[in-house]
Each structure stands twice: as structure tokens, then as C-alpha cells.
Amino acid sequence: MRALRRLIQGRILLLTICAAGIGGTFQFGYNLSVINAPTSYIQAFTNETWQARTGEPLPDHLVLLMWSLIVSLYPLGGLFGALLAGPLAITLGRPTSKYCCIGN
């Protein structure tokens, strides 16, 4: 009986690991495709904004560096948003906190 229980627990653990691995990689791949789809538009926007402010376009390696920073900071924004959403909803209430960060 004890051996059967350990076998079942082992299978459940294996299935849990597989589900977490597949689910995690799916989310990671989806987030990469969401941020990488508009790459050329965001790079062009960054370059145009820089040129409008300074009068000179960014060199290609700096456009790539700016894009790398944007992509690497994207998950941090999601993390901070997720951490702040709960306390804001508790403190301000759902309807108020929904419009708090939008700018209305």
C-alpha cells in the first residue's frame, strides 16, 4: 500500500512539473512574440523621438541598445503592476484603482 502511494505521488509530482514547464514556456513565448512583433515600429519611434529632441539620429548600435533595454524592462513593468494592483484595489476600491493609473 505504501509503495502504491509513493508511486502515485511520484506520478502526480511528474505531471505537475510537466504542466508547470509547459505553461511557463507558453507564457514566456507568448510574451516574447508580443514584444517582438512591433520591433521595427518601436525602434523607429525611438529614433524619431531622439532626432526630434536632439536634431541628430541615433546610431544603429544605440537604437539596438535602447530596444534591448525596453525588452528587458518589459517584464519588470508586469511584475510591479501585478504587485501594486492588489494593494491599490484594496485601498482605493476596484473602480477607483482602475482609473488611478490610466491618467483620468
Salt bridges, closest charged atoms under 4 A:
none
